[in-house]
Structures are given as C-alpha cells and as structure tokens.
C-alpha cells in the first residue's frame, strides 16, 4: 500500500501577491492601534480586515466554544477540528491544548462595527479572556526567447553544482538501503492537486518547492521517495470577497490557515502511520517557504488567538518529532530596505524553544518517536523551527534579503531550478528553505536514528562558514552555540552524516563544504542565453543612468501572507558585461524575455546594479522598452547600458497593472555574466 493512498486534504495560507509599488511606510496612527469601534472594550483586538473570523483561546479545553451565548449571525467551531474540509473529513478530536482554540465566524458580510456584539459576548463569558481574541487577518507575503527549455536546463545544472548536489550514481546501490522520509510542503497546493495532474493549482509555488525537495532527496526519482513528498494547502484565499478554495488554492492566507495546514500535515502523516506503519516513513519534515509581513497591529501579538494557534500547531508538530524549516522572507523592495527589516513570521520562532517531554505532556500532546527513532534528548540547540536564509553564488546575502534577517542556517537561494520537471527558476529564501528540507530528508534517510535537532545541527556543522554572525538564534541557548552563518552543502552534509555512523549502508563520498564558486558553473547557461538571443526576434535599445533617488512611498498595509518568493516576471534575464579591454562605452547589455503571463501587464521597468560593496546604480528604461516586453512577437529585448566596472549582481523592478487597474511591483534578481 502506498503511504499516501489515504485521502487527506491540507490547508494553509500566506500571500503570494506582488509587493506594493515603491517602499511601504506603515502608519497606524499615533497609538499604533487600529481606529475602530472595538476600542470601546478594553483589551479588544483591532479589526483590520472586516469579514475575517476571530480566533480566541478557551481557559480550559473542556469548555465549549459556544461560550454562554453567541450573537445572531455568528457561529463557533473548534479551530483544529473544523477549520478546514480536511480536518472535518478526518473527524479527529483536537488533542490537549489545541482543543482550546475557537474560531468565531460571521455568517454575513460583517463590517467593523458588527464585531462589537461578538466581542461583548466574549467579554461577558466566563470561559474565555477577551485579551486572547484576535482577528485572523491575512499578511503580505510565492514560449520563445530566454524561456527556452535549453536555457532552463543549463541553469538547473548550474544550481545543482552550486549546492554540491549528490547524484543517483554517487549514491549507487545504497539507495536500496535508505529509509525514506515524509516531507510535507505547506504552501499553495492541496494534497489532491499535488497527486492529480488534472487539478491545476491557482499558484504553482508549492509545486516548485516540492520539485526542489525531490530533486535533492530523490536524485534517482525512486517512487517510494517521491511519493513521500506531499502537499498541505497553505494559501486557499484570493481575497476576503471570495470564499477560500481548499482544492485549487489561492495566493493568500491567514495565521489560522497556517496553523491548520501544519496540524493537518502532521495528523495526516499520523493517520498513514496508523493505517500502514511498515509502508509509511517514520520521520517527518515540514517545509514552510512562506512568510507573514509584520504590518498590522495585533496581527503578531503572541497573546492573541491567531499567533498562539500557529505556535501551538508547531509545538504539536515538534512533540510528534517533526523537523520544521521556514524561509526567513524576502524584501519586496530593495530600494527601501529600512522598511522591511527582520525575519518574517513564523521563521522568527527559531527564537522559541521546542517543547521538552514534560512540556508536551503538560500541553496534552502525545509523544512521538520510539527507542529506535528518538525525538527528545539533551540537544544543546533546540529551537521550535529552523529559519533558513538565502545567499547567492558568491556567498552574498540575496539582493532581496531582509535587513536584520540573517539566520544561522543559509542555503543557495538564487535561480533554483529542479531538473525533474519544467518549473520556472526562482530566487528567494523559499528556494533556500527547500534546499535545507531536501538535504535533511536525504541524510535522515541514511541516519534515521538521529533526533530531529541532530539532523539540523549536522546540516549546520558541515556547512561553509560565511564569517558573519546570524541576526536571530534560539534565545534559550546557554551553551554558547556558534552563531556564525553556515551555507549548507548537500555532499558535505551527507558525507558528515555517514562518517562513523550506524544505520543503512552509506555511499562513499569524499567531500567537504567549499568556498562559493561564483559564476564558475554558469558557462553553459550563458552560452544558451547567447544562442537564444541569436535565434530569436530581438530588439535592442540604449539607456542612461537615472539621477533620481528611490521613492519610499506610503501604501495601505496588506492583510495577507505570501510564499517567498513569487513567480518571477523574467526568470532567465541576464546582464552581459564584456572584458574591460573590449570596452567601447556603453557596451554592456541587459537581456530580457518576460514570462507570457505577464506580457501586456508591464507598465514600467528599472534596474539596480550592485558592485562588490553593494553600492547601487539605478537605470530607468523608457516606454519603448516596456512596449517591446509587452509584445508577444518579440522574443528578446536588449538594452545597452554602461554598468559599474565591478558589477557583481543586479535586479529588475517591474511595475505591473492587473485587469482591475491595481498597480503593483515585482523585484526580479538576475544573473551577471562578466566575460574575460
């Protein structure tokens, strides 16, 4: 019996949407609170997203979510029993502390003032504190020309080389000895859509993350390994006006959705273990390549229901032995890094402790693991989740990384491409988290006796030190653990895991983490780009520097969370810089082919070039360039510029407009080819 044969539906949400145009300064008024009528009740939450449900926490899980009475038009359910169709189908009673979480749902088009009566009912209740209630808003957040398959494939080979990928041939006969690991990708794709190609998810970000995980964990495409990578819906919403779609999903989601997705992924795996213990992996990893932008008052308040529900679900996962990797998040506008600082939630929970045996029992959660497959131990470093930051092929933090958002674990996050499918290349911390997840699944399959924290720390210890300390780390650490950032190496991690260990037979690998290779492995990719340009309808323009400083414009804060990153406008764009000896200023070329879905929606294009010191040079492209990019008959658009002499990286900023007239922007890191 295949371990995924039992139907489970998974749910979770974070916005995949594009960032607001310009930089976002959030103004919530002098007090920092939402201005709405709920302020009449002391301790009431701000209502930043009318129509959303409320999440509150009972004093005792034995109490009823119906409280003493509910206002007309409102319903109450236990969040972890009825929060999504998947949980309803499972019919399981929420264990221990998870039974305390209640969702209060308006069954009408609720306005801000309509929440007063519901909050008053909580205030009058004897079983729930008003200060535990929070609004479950959504937070911000994943043809021809350069889009040829040959270009994508060459980039995929470069990605494999840069992460020190281990091939099927290198694993050899030891593949048969592996104990495969279950990996839950909590993202934009439902469990059913992940298994049925006839169901097309609205947003394929989850498929891309799963493909990257499989490419590392299952290099030979073994069916038993591949089937262990499953999906949990993390983003079923498009907006508040449209009902969530738990089958094809959406771009957006709430903290409550995330909590549900985490819980469903774990209990779905547990159900498989109960039904088929021999055929179901005994180890579980969760990949959360998503993030919540900290822009709404009360939205991340740890004392209120939505944020507490996420942490409680992660505590439940930890008690069952799940290892969780979370992307640190991307900066939606590199022009204004000061407005997007720190890691996104839930990556910030690396600062919280994983529960001990005693704490799991106090929470009313069953204990996972066994004597042969232990979960708990005296680990020196034991956070609730492991945040994963992104670096490029030069070991620089990603251009779209967040200031103050560096974690101990880092992985390559540029131009992530799986060779096992046709997904588009992505750049962002989503890719980095998927790399960490894939490597952990690979080494755990050879060393299943390792505890979850031992696996994560093995990734860290075998990685390449970057000479800089992380911005966040487990706050409970008293052991003086190393805080230097380490970049993960696939081969080094597996070789280290196998050295002197017991368990299934290991491949003989002689490798250690190495310094960044830079552009060494991009030669074939650059050659394919050159061939695509010569074989396509190409239009060339020239441009000059922009003398304008970036505008950090105020915008309305989002109420959704997102995958990190979104699907790029120009996944294979490139800057070609000839040797200095061949310079006839200007002679550097920006080469662009946009994805078909974006043609016709581009309203502006600019580029930021960075030198080795991260100094910026800004270029604004004119309307003729925009018109060429929107023209489906043009395969490649080239712009001649004079790039900085020591250019090392670059990003394109696309202004976009949708069918409703709403304007947004997307940041798009691109490769730099320095010839000679």
C-alpha positions as CSV (number, residue, x, y, z in Angstrom):
1,X,0.0,0.0,0.0
2,X,1.4,3.4,-0.9
3,X,1.6,5.5,2.2
4,X,-0.3,8.4,0.5
5,X,-3.2,6.3,-0.6
6,X,-5.4,7.5,2.2
7,X,-7.1,10.8,1.2
8,X,-6.2,13.8,3.2
9,X,-6.9,17.5,2.4
10,X,-4.5,20.1,3.6
11,X,-4.9,23.8,4.2
12,X,-2.8,26.8,5.0
13,X,-2.3,30.4,3.8
14,X,0.2,33.3,3.2
15,X,0.1,35.8,0.4
16,X,1.9,35.2,-2.7
17,X,0.9,38.6,-4.1
18,X,3.3,41.1,-5.5
19,X,4.5,43.9,-3.3
20,X,3.0,47.4,-3.3
21,X,4.7,49.9,-5.7
22,X,7.5,51.8,-4.0
23,X,8.6,51.4,-0.4
24,X,5.9,50.9,2.2
25,X,5.8,53.0,5.4
26,X,3.0,51.8,7.6
27,X,1.1,54.4,9.6
28,X,-1.3,53.1,12.2
29,X,-1.8,56.4,13.9
30,X,0.0,57.8,17.0
31,X,-1.1,55.0,19.2
32,X,-0.2,52.2,16.8
33,X,-3.7,50.8,17.1
34,X,-6.5,50.3,14.5
35,X,-9.1,53.1,14.7
36,X,-12.4,51.2,15.0
37,X,-15.3,50.8,17.3
38,X,-13.9,47.8,19.2
39,X,-11.7,50.2,21.1
40,X,-14.7,50.7,23.4
41,X,-13.9,47.4,25.0
42,X,-10.7,47.3,27.0
43,X,-8.4,44.5,25.6
44,X,-10.4,44.1,22.4
45,X,-8.4,43.5,19.2
46,X,-8.2,45.9,16.3
47,X,-10.3,44.8,13.3
48,X,-8.1,45.4,10.4
49,X,-9.9,43.1,8.0
50,X,-13.7,43.1,8.3
51,X,-15.2,39.8,7.2
52,X,-12.4,37.7,8.8
53,X,-13.2,35.3,11.6
54,X,-11.9,35.7,15.2
55,X,-9.7,33.2,17.0
56,X,-9.9,33.0,20.7
57,X,-8.4,30.7,23.4
58,X,-10.6,29.0,26.0
59,X,-9.4,28.9,29.6
60,X,-10.0,25.2,29.6
61,X,-10.2,22.8,26.6
62,X,-13.2,21.1,28.3
63,X,-15.2,24.3,27.9
64,X,-17.5,25.0,24.9
65,X,-16.7,27.4,22.0
66,X,-20.3,28.4,22.1
67,X,-19.5,30.4,25.3
68,X,-22.5,31.3,27.3
69,X,-24.3,32.7,24.3
70,X,-23.5,33.8,20.7
71,X,-24.9,36.8,18.9
72,X,-27.2,36.2,16.0
73,X,-25.4,35.6,12.7
74,X,-22.2,34.2,14.4
75,X,-21.1,30.6,14.6
76,X,-18.4,29.0,16.7
77,X,-16.2,25.9,16.0
78,X,-13.1,24.3,17.4
79,X,-10.4,25.5,15.0
80,X,-8.4,22.3,14.9
81,X,-11.4,20.1,14.4
82,X,-13.5,22.1,11.8
83,X,-11.2,24.8,10.5
84,X,-10.8,23.2,7.0
85,X,-12.5,20.4,5.0
86,X,-9.6,18.2,5.5
87,X,-10.0,18.3,9.3
88,X,-13.7,17.8,9.1
89,X,-13.1,14.7,7.0
90,X,-10.6,13.3,9.4
91,X,-13.1,13.7,12.3
92,X,-10.4,13.8,14.9
93,X,-10.8,15.4,18.3
94,X,-8.2,18.2,18.8
95,X,-5.7,16.9,21.3
96,X,-4.8,18.7,24.6
97,X,-4.0,22.4,24.2
98,X,-5.2,22.5,20.6
99,X,-8.8,22.0,21.9
100,X,-8.7,25.5,23.4
101,X,-8.7,27.3,20.1
102,X,-12.1,28.6,18.8
103,X,-13.0,30.2,15.6
104,X,-15.9,32.7,15.6
105,X,-17.3,33.2,12.1
106,X,-19.6,35.9,10.9
107,X,-22.2,34.3,8.6
108,X,-22.9,37.6,6.9
109,X,-20.9,40.4,5.3
110,X,-19.6,41.8,8.5
111,X,-18.4,45.4,8.9
112,X,-16.1,46.6,11.7
113,X,-19.0,47.7,13.9
114,X,-20.6,44.2,13.6
115,X,-17.7,42.7,15.7
116,X,-18.7,44.7,18.8
117,X,-21.5,42.3,19.8
118,X,-19.4,39.2,19.3
119,X,-16.5,40.7,21.3
120,X,-19.0,41.8,24.0
121,X,-20.2,38.2,24.2
122,X,-16.6,37.1,24.8
123,X,-16.1,39.8,27.4
124,X,-19.2,38.6,29.3
125,X,-18.2,35.0,29.1
126,X,-16.7,33.1,32.0
127,X,-14.7,30.7,29.8
128,X,-12.5,32.9,27.6
129,X,-10.5,36.1,28.1
130,X,-11.1,39.0,25.7
131,X,-7.3,39.6,25.6
132,X,-6.9,36.1,23.9
133,X,-9.1,37.0,20.9
134,X,-7.5,38.2,17.6
135,X,-8.7,38.9,14.1
136,X,-7.3,36.2,11.8
137,X,-6.2,38.6,9.1
138,X,-4.0,37.7,6.1
139,X,-0.5,39.0,5.9
140,X,1.7,40.0,2.9
141,X,3.7,37.8,1.7
142,X,5.5,33.0,-3.6
143,X,7.2,30.3,-25.4
144,X,10.2,31.8,-27.1
145,X,13.4,33.8,-26.3
146,X,15.1,33.1,-23.0
147,X,12.2,30.9,-21.9
148,X,13.5,28.0,-24.0
149,X,13.9,24.7,-22.2
150,X,17.7,24.6,-23.1
151,X,18.2,27.8,-21.1
152,X,16.2,26.5,-18.1
153,X,18.1,23.1,-18.2
154,X,21.5,24.8,-18.3
155,X,20.5,27.0,-15.3
156,X,19.4,23.9,-13.5
157,X,22.7,22.2,-13.9
158,X,24.5,25.3,-12.5
159,X,22.1,25.2,-9.5
160,X,23.0,21.6,-8.8
161,X,26.7,22.3,-8.9
162,X,26.4,25.3,-6.6
163,X,24.6,23.3,-3.9
164,X,27.1,20.4,-4.2
165,X,24.3,18.1,-5.4
166,X,24.7,14.3,-5.0
167,X,23.7,12.2,-8.0
168,X,22.0,8.8,-8.2
169,X,25.3,7.4,-9.5
170,X,27.1,8.6,-6.4
171,X,24.5,7.0,-4.1
172,X,24.8,3.8,-6.1
173,X,23.4,0.6,-4.5
174,X,23.0,2.3,-1.1
175,X,19.7,3.7,-2.4
176,X,18.0,0.4,-1.7
177,X,19.0,0.6,2.0
178,X,17.5,4.0,2.6
179,X,14.6,4.7,5.0
180,X,12.7,7.4,3.1
181,X,11.4,10.4,5.0
182,X,7.9,12.0,4.7
183,X,8.1,15.7,3.7
184,X,5.1,18.0,4.0
185,X,5.2,21.1,1.8
186,X,2.9,23.5,3.5
187,X,2.3,26.0,0.7
188,X,-0.1,26.9,-2.2
189,X,-1.1,23.4,-3.3
190,X,-3.6,21.0,-1.8
191,X,-2.9,17.3,-1.2
192,X,-5.3,16.3,-4.0
193,X,-3.8,18.8,-6.5
194,X,-0.4,17.5,-5.7
195,X,-1.4,14.0,-6.7
196,X,-3.7,14.7,-9.6
197,X,-2.2,16.5,-12.6
198,X,-5.8,17.2,-13.8
199,X,-6.2,19.6,-10.9
200,X,-4.3,22.8,-11.7
201,X,-3.5,24.9,-8.6
202,X,-4.0,28.6,-9.0
203,X,-0.5,29.2,-7.8
204,X,2.3,26.7,-8.5
205,X,4.7,27.9,-5.9
206,X,4.1,24.7,-3.8
207,X,4.8,22.5,-6.8
208,X,8.1,24.3,-7.3
209,X,9.1,23.8,-3.7
210,X,8.2,20.1,-3.8
211,X,10.2,19.7,-7.0
212,X,13.3,21.2,-5.5
213,X,13.0,19.0,-2.4
214,X,12.5,15.9,-4.5
215,X,15.5,16.8,-6.8
216,X,17.8,16.7,-3.7
217,X,16.2,14.0,-1.6
218,X,15.3,11.6,-4.5
219,X,18.0,12.1,-7.2
220,X,17.1,8.9,-8.9
221,X,13.3,9.6,-8.9
222,X,12.6,6.5,-6.8
223,X,8.8,6.2,-6.4
224,X,8.9,5.4,-2.7
225,X,11.0,8.5,-2.1
226,X,9.0,10.8,-4.4
227,X,5.6,9.7,-3.0
228,X,6.8,10.7,0.5
229,X,6.8,14.4,-0.6
230,X,3.2,15.6,-0.1
231,X,1.3,18.9,0.0
232,X,-0.7,20.7,2.6
233,X,-2.7,23.7,1.4
234,X,-1.3,26.9,3.0
235,X,-3.0,29.6,0.8
236,X,-6.6,28.9,-0.1
237,X,-7.6,32.6,-0.4
238,X,-7.6,35.2,-3.2
239,X,-9.3,37.9,-1.1
240,X,-11.9,38.4,1.6
241,X,-14.6,38.8,-1.0
242,X,-14.1,35.3,-2.4
243,X,-14.6,32.1,-0.4
244,X,-11.4,30.1,0.2
245,X,-10.8,27.3,-2.3
246,X,-9.3,24.3,-0.5
247,X,-8.8,22.4,-3.7
248,X,-7.0,24.7,-6.2
249,X,-5.9,27.2,-3.6
250,X,-5.1,30.9,-3.9
251,X,-2.3,33.3,-3.4
252,X,-3.1,34.3,0.2
253,X,-3.8,33.1,3.7
254,X,-4.0,33.7,7.4
255,X,-2.2,32.7,10.5
256,X,-5.2,30.5,11.3
257,X,-4.8,28.8,7.9
258,X,-1.1,28.2,8.5
259,X,-1.8,26.7,11.9
260,X,-4.4,24.4,10.3
261,X,-2.1,23.4,7.5
262,X,0.7,22.5,9.9
263,X,-1.7,20.4,12.0
264,X,-3.3,18.7,9.0
265,X,0.1,17.8,7.6
266,X,1.1,16.1,10.9
267,X,-2.2,14.3,11.6
268,X,-2.4,13.2,8.0
269,X,1.0,11.6,8.3
270,X,0.0,10.1,11.7
271,X,-3.1,8.6,10.1
272,X,-1.0,6.9,7.4
273,X,1.4,5.6,10.1
274,X,-1.6,4.1,12.0
275,X,-3.0,2.5,8.8
276,X,0.3,1.3,7.4
277,X,3.1,1.5,9.9
278,X,5.5,-0.5,7.7
279,X,4.8,1.4,4.5
280,X,4.8,4.9,5.9
281,X,8.0,6.8,6.7
282,X,8.8,7.1,10.4
283,X,10.3,10.5,10.1
284,X,8.6,13.8,9.1
285,X,9.9,17.2,7.9
286,X,7.7,20.2,7.2
287,X,8.8,22.9,4.7
288,X,7.3,26.3,5.1
289,X,8.5,28.5,2.3
290,X,6.3,31.4,3.2
291,X,6.2,34.4,5.5
292,X,4.0,36.9,7.2
293,X,4.8,40.6,6.8
294,X,4.6,42.4,10.2
295,X,2.4,45.3,9.2
296,X,-0.9,45.0,11.0
297,X,-1.5,46.0,14.7
298,X,-2.3,43.0,16.9
299,X,-1.6,40.6,14.0
300,X,1.5,39.1,15.6
301,X,0.5,39.7,19.2
302,X,1.6,36.4,20.9
303,X,-1.1,36.8,23.5
304,X,-4.0,36.6,20.9
305,X,-5.5,33.6,19.2
306,X,-4.1,33.7,15.6
307,X,-0.4,33.9,16.6
308,X,-0.9,31.5,19.5
309,X,-2.6,29.0,17.2
310,X,0.5,28.9,14.9
311,X,2.9,28.4,17.7
312,X,0.6,25.7,19.3
313,X,0.4,23.8,16.0
314,X,4.2,23.9,15.7
315,X,4.6,22.7,19.3
316,X,2.3,19.8,18.4
317,X,4.4,19.0,15.4
318,X,7.6,19.1,17.5
319,X,6.1,16.8,20.1
320,X,5.5,14.3,17.2
321,X,9.1,14.5,16.1
322,X,8.7,16.8,13.0
323,X,11.6,18.8,11.9
324,X,10.5,22.2,10.5
325,X,12.3,24.6,8.1
326,X,11.0,28.0,7.4
327,X,12.2,30.7,5.0
328,X,13.3,34.0,6.6
329,X,11.5,36.0,4.0
330,X,12.3,38.4,1.1
331,X,12.4,42.2,0.9
332,X,9.6,43.3,-1.6
333,X,11.5,46.5,-2.5
334,X,15.3,46.6,-2.4
335,X,15.2,50.4,-2.9
336,X,14.0,50.8,0.7
337,X,15.5,48.0,2.8
338,X,14.9,50.0,6.0
339,X,11.2,49.5,5.7
340,X,11.4,45.7,5.6
341,X,13.6,44.6,8.4
342,X,13.9,41.3,10.4
343,X,12.7,37.8,9.6
344,X,9.1,37.1,8.8
345,X,6.9,35.0,10.9
346,X,6.9,32.1,11.5
347,X,10.7,32.0,10.9
348,X,11.0,34.2,14.0
349,X,10.0,31.2,16.1
350,X,13.6,30.0,15.9
351,X,14.0,32.2,18.9
352,X,11.5,30.0,20.8
353,X,12.2,26.6,22.4
354,X,11.0,23.2,21.2
355,X,8.9,21.6,23.9
356,X,10.5,19.0,26.2
357,X,8.9,15.7,27.1
358,X,7.4,17.3,30.2
359,X,6.1,20.3,28.3
360,X,4.5,18.1,25.6
361,X,2.7,16.1,28.4
362,X,1.6,19.3,30.0
363,X,0.2,20.5,26.7
364,X,-1.8,17.3,26.4
365,X,0.1,16.2,23.3
366,X,1.1,12.6,22.6
367,X,4.8,11.9,22.4
368,X,6.3,10.9,19.0
369,X,9.2,8.7,18.2
370,X,10.4,5.4,19.7
371,X,13.5,3.9,21.3
372,X,14.9,3.2,17.8
373,X,13.7,6.6,16.4
374,X,14.1,9.0,19.3
375,X,12.8,12.6,19.3
376,X,13.8,14.0,22.6
377,X,17.3,14.4,24.0
378,X,19.8,16.8,25.6
379,X,20.4,18.8,22.4
380,X,22.4,22.0,23.0
381,X,20.5,23.9,20.4
382,X,16.7,23.1,20.1
383,X,14.6,25.8,18.6
384,X,10.9,25.3,17.7
385,X,11.7,25.9,14.0
386,X,14.9,26.4,11.9
387,X,14.9,29.6,9.9
388,X,16.8,29.4,6.6
389,X,18.2,32.5,4.9
390,X,19.4,32.8,1.3
391,X,22.8,33.5,-0.3
392,X,23.9,33.8,-3.9
393,X,26.6,32.0,-5.8
394,X,29.2,34.4,-4.3
395,X,28.0,33.8,-0.7
396,X,26.5,37.3,-0.5
397,X,23.1,37.6,1.1
398,X,20.4,37.7,-1.6
399,X,19.7,41.1,-3.1
400,X,16.1,40.7,-1.9
401,X,17.1,39.6,1.6
402,X,15.7,41.4,4.6
403,X,18.0,43.6,6.7
404,X,18.4,42.0,10.2
405,X,17.0,38.8,8.8
406,X,20.1,36.5,8.7
407,X,19.8,33.1,10.4
408,X,22.4,30.5,11.3
409,X,21.4,28.3,8.5
410,X,21.7,29.6,5.0
411,X,21.5,27.9,1.6
412,X,21.7,28.9,-2.1
413,X,18.6,30.9,-3.0
414,X,19.4,32.1,-6.5
415,X,17.9,30.7,-9.6
416,X,16.5,27.5,-8.1
417,X,15.5,25.0,-10.8
418,X,14.5,21.4,-10.5
419,X,15.7,19.2,-13.3
420,X,12.9,16.7,-12.7
421,X,10.1,19.0,-14.1
422,X,9.5,22.1,-16.1
423,X,9.0,24.7,-13.3
424,X,10.4,28.2,-13.6
425,X,13.6,29.3,-11.9
426,X,13.0,31.2,-8.7
427,X,15.2,33.4,-6.5
428,X,14.4,33.9,-2.8
429,X,14.5,32.4,0.6
430,X,11.8,29.9,-0.4
431,X,14.4,28.2,-2.5
432,X,16.8,28.2,0.4
433,X,14.3,26.6,2.8
434,X,13.5,23.9,0.1
435,X,17.3,23.1,-0.2
436,X,17.6,22.7,3.6
437,X,14.5,20.4,3.6
438,X,15.8,18.3,0.7
439,X,19.2,17.8,2.3
440,X,17.7,17.0,5.7
441,X,15.4,14.4,4.1
442,X,18.4,12.9,2.2
443,X,20.7,12.5,5.3
444,X,17.9,11.4,7.6
445,X,17.1,8.5,5.2
446,X,20.6,7.2,5.8
447,X,20.7,8.0,9.6
448,X,17.1,7.6,10.8
449,X,18.2,7.1,14.4
450,X,19.3,10.7,14.6
451,X,17.0,13.0,16.6
452,X,15.4,16.0,14.7
453,X,17.7,18.6,16.2
454,X,20.7,16.4,15.5
455,X,19.8,16.4,11.8
456,X,19.5,20.2,11.6
457,X,22.7,20.7,13.5
458,X,24.5,18.3,11.2
459,X,23.5,20.5,8.3
460,X,24.9,23.5,10.1
461,X,28.2,21.9,11.3
462,X,29.0,20.5,7.9
463,X,28.3,23.8,6.1
464,X,30.6,26.5,4.9
465,X,31.2,29.3,7.4
466,X,30.5,32.8,6.0
467,X,32.4,34.8,8.6
468,X,29.3,36.7,9.8
469,X,27.0,36.1,12.7
470,X,23.3,35.5,12.4
471,X,20.8,38.2,13.4
472,X,18.5,35.7,15.1
473,X,19.0,32.5,17.1
474,X,17.4,30.3,19.7
475,X,17.0,32.6,22.8
476,X,17.1,29.6,25.2
477,X,20.7,28.7,24.2
478,X,23.1,28.8,27.2
479,X,25.8,26.6,25.7
480,X,27.5,29.3,23.7
481,X,26.5,27.7,20.4
482,X,28.2,29.0,17.3
483,X,26.2,31.9,15.7
484,X,28.3,32.1,12.6
485,X,26.2,31.8,9.4
486,X,26.8,28.5,7.6
487,X,25.9,27.7,4.0
488,X,24.5,24.2,3.5
489,X,26.3,21.7,1.2
490,X,24.5,18.6,0.1
491,X,27.5,16.4,-0.4
492,X,29.3,17.6,2.8
493,X,26.2,17.1,4.9
494,X,25.7,13.5,3.7
495,X,29.4,12.7,4.0
496,X,29.4,14.0,7.5
497,X,26.2,12.1,8.5
498,X,27.7,8.9,7.2
499,X,31.1,9.3,8.8
500,X,31.4,6.6,11.5
501,X,27.6,6.4,11.9
502,X,25.4,3.3,12.2
503,X,22.4,2.6,10.1
504,X,21.8,1.8,6.4
505,X,24.8,1.4,4.2
506,X,26.1,4.8,3.1
507,X,27.7,5.9,-0.2
508,X,31.5,6.6,-0.1
509,X,31.8,10.3,-0.5
510,X,35.0,12.4,-0.2
511,X,33.8,16.0,0.0
512,X,33.7,19.0,2.3
513,X,32.0,22.3,2.0
514,X,33.9,24.7,-0.2
515,X,34.0,28.5,-0.8
516,X,31.4,29.9,-3.1
517,X,32.1,29.1,-6.8
518,X,30.8,32.4,-8.1
519,X,29.9,32.3,-11.8
520,X,32.1,29.3,-12.5
521,X,29.2,26.9,-13.2
522,X,27.2,29.4,-15.4
523,X,29.2,28.9,-18.6
524,X,26.7,26.6,-20.3
525,X,23.8,28.8,-19.2
526,X,25.4,31.9,-20.6
527,X,26.1,30.0,-23.9
528,X,22.4,29.0,-24.1
529,X,21.3,32.6,-23.5
530,X,23.6,33.8,-26.3
531,X,22.1,31.1,-28.6
532,X,18.6,32.0,-27.6
533,X,19.3,35.7,-28.4
534,X,20.8,34.9,-31.8
535,X,17.8,32.6,-32.7
536,X,15.0,34.9,-31.6
537,X,13.4,38.1,-32.8
538,X,15.4,40.6,-30.9
539,X,15.0,44.4,-30.4
540,X,17.8,46.5,-28.9
541,X,17.6,49.9,-27.1
542,X,20.0,52.1,-25.2
543,X,19.5,53.9,-21.9
544,X,21.2,56.2,-19.4
545,X,21.5,56.3,-15.7
546,X,18.6,57.6,-13.6
547,X,19.5,60.5,-11.4
548,X,16.5,60.0,-9.2
549,X,16.7,58.6,-5.7
550,X,14.2,55.7,-5.0
551,X,10.8,56.8,-3.7
552,X,9.8,55.2,-0.5
553,X,6.0,55.7,-0.9
554,X,3.4,55.1,1.8
555,X,0.8,52.4,0.9
556,X,-2.0,50.6,2.5
557,X,-0.7,47.7,4.6
558,X,-1.5,44.3,3.2
559,X,-3.6,41.7,5.2
560,X,-2.2,38.6,3.6
561,X,0.9,36.4,3.9
562,X,3.0,35.1,1.0
563,X,5.3,32.4,-0.4
564,X,8.9,33.6,-0.6
565,X,9.4,34.4,-3.5
566,X,6.6,34.9,-6.0
567,X,6.7,33.6,-9.6
568,X,9.2,36.0,-11.5
569,X,8.4,38.2,-14.4
570,X,11.7,37.5,-16.0
571,X,13.2,34.2,-14.7
572,X,16.1,34.0,-17.1
573,X,17.1,37.6,-17.6
574,X,20.8,38.4,-17.7
575,X,23.4,41.3,-17.8
576,X,26.3,40.7,-20.2
577,X,29.5,42.6,-19.3
578,X,32.3,42.3,-21.9
579,X,36.0,42.4,-20.8
580,X,37.4,45.8,-19.9
581,X,39.9,45.6,-22.9
582,X,36.9,45.4,-25.2
583,X,35.1,48.3,-23.7
584,X,33.6,51.0,-26.0
585,X,31.3,52.7,-23.6
586,X,28.5,51.9,-23.3
587,X,28.7,48.2,-24.3
588,X,27.1,46.2,-21.5
589,X,23.8,44.5,-22.4
590,X,20.7,43.8,-20.3
591,X,18.9,40.8,-21.9
592,X,15.2,40.2,-21.2
593,X,12.4,37.8,-22.0
594,X,9.3,38.0,-19.8
595,X,7.1,35.1,-18.9
596,X,4.0,35.0,-21.1
597,X,1.6,35.5,-18.2
598,X,3.0,39.0,-17.6
599,X,3.0,40.3,-21.2
600,X,0.6,43.2,-21.6
601,X,0.7,44.0,-17.9
602,X,4.1,45.7,-17.6
603,X,3.9,49.5,-17.1
604,X,7.5,50.3,-16.1
605,X,10.9,48.7,-15.8
606,X,14.1,49.8,-14.0
607,X,17.3,48.1,-12.9
608,X,19.5,48.4,-9.9
609,X,23.1,47.2,-10.4
610,X,25.3,46.5,-7.4
611,X,29.0,46.5,-7.1
612,X,31.1,44.3,-4.7
613,X,30.4,46.8,-1.9
614,X,26.7,46.8,-2.5
615,X,26.7,50.3,-3.8
616,X,23.7,50.9,-6.2
617,X,23.5,52.3,-9.7
618,X,19.9,52.8,-11.0
619,X,18.7,52.7,-14.6
620,X,15.2,53.6,-15.7
621,X,14.1,52.0,-19.1
622,X,11.9,54.1,-21.3
623,X,8.4,53.4,-22.8
624,X,9.8,51.7,-25.9
625,X,11.5,49.0,-23.8
626,X,8.2,48.5,-21.9
627,X,6.3,48.2,-25.2
628,X,8.8,45.6,-26.5
629,X,8.5,43.5,-23.4
630,X,4.7,43.5,-23.7
631,X,4.9,42.5,-27.4
632,X,4.4,38.7,-27.7
633,X,6.1,38.8,-31.2
634,X,9.4,39.9,-29.6
635,X,11.5,37.1,-28.3
636,X,14.3,39.1,-26.6
637,X,14.6,42.7,-25.6
638,X,18.1,44.1,-25.2
639,X,19.1,47.4,-23.5
640,X,22.7,48.7,-23.9
641,X,24.0,50.3,-20.7
642,X,27.3,51.3,-19.1
643,X,27.4,49.1,-16.0
644,X,29.6,49.7,-13.0
645,X,33.2,48.4,-13.5
646,X,32.8,45.9,-10.7
647,X,29.2,45.0,-11.1
648,X,28.5,41.7,-9.2
649,X,24.7,41.5,-9.1
650,X,21.6,43.2,-10.4
651,X,17.8,43.2,-10.0
652,X,15.0,44.3,-12.3
653,X,12.0,46.2,-10.9
654,X,8.8,45.7,-12.9
655,X,5.8,47.9,-12.5
656,X,2.6,45.9,-13.2
657,X,-1.1,46.6,-13.6
658,X,-3.9,44.0,-13.4
659,X,-7.3,43.8,-15.0
660,X,-8.9,45.8,-12.2
661,X,-6.4,48.7,-12.6
662,X,-4.5,47.9,-9.4
663,X,-0.8,48.6,-9.8
664,X,1.9,46.6,-8.0
665,X,5.7,46.0,-8.5
666,X,7.9,43.0,-8.5
667,X,11.6,42.7,-7.8
668,X,13.4,40.3,-10.0
669,X,17.1,39.4,-9.2
670,X,19.1,38.4,-12.4
671,X,22.4,36.9,-13.3
672,X,25.5,38.9,-14.3
673,X,27.8,37.5,-17.0
674,X,31.3,39.0,-16.7
675,X,33.3,38.0,-19.7
676,X,37.1,37.6,-19.7
